[in-house]
Amino acid sequence: MVHELLRRYRLAEQLSRKGESPRHELVEIIDIRQNLARLDLKLGRMHTADLAHLIEVLPPADRLLVWGRILGRCGGDILLEVSDVVRRNLIDNISERQLRLALEQMDGAGLAFIADDIPEQMLNERLASLSHADGDWIRESLNYDEGTVGSLMSSDMVIMRATDTLAEAERHLRGLKTIPIHNDNLFAVDQRGLFRGALPLRRILLNDPEHTVDSLLQHTPVHFTPDDSPPMRPRYSSATIWCRHP
């Protein structure tokens, strides 16, 4: 359906350039606007992942057209979803205004994920608008080679005291606006803030609310160091912990 709407739009656009009379040109302009309205309606009903796939397979001109129609709604998410090649193609061919709008839609983790593809000046402008903690985290991640654990890790995580109960953990999760992406565990620390273990979120739902977090922890999660190469490209979930070299 989207491909057909794009075909009709391109055809009407071509015909409008060949209009022989003001009336004919007006009819073609109306047809172009109607096709764009139908296209916007169709795109508005699509999930972000489906939009990213669509942009992946479209020819460059149609890719930029669709990008412009969905930019205000999910431009940042699209940049994170598409392949590295398509992302660089978009960044190289969209305006600075469009790229800034997409970057404004991203949190610190998203910016860190595509930082290597963003022009340095624009990245620094966006980092300056973040909290000191997020900005420092991203700058630190840029010190690691591309593709290493240190460059891919996100600081976005859920932390609880090991002595808290599961009921308290559940209340804490419900109080969050959103659960950080890819987080399927929360991290437990002791009174000194030292890591004690990871607690899968499903254990909060399947066990007695009066149990303590500490009693159900995974005390031996997988560990990586920042300079390790990950076993796969996607960003790690919170189930994976990494430690610095002393």
Summary of the structure (lengths in Angstrom):
residues: 246
radius of gyration: 23.4
end to end distance: 56.7
largest distance: 80.1
contacts: 696
relative contact order: 0.08
helix: 58%
strand: 9%
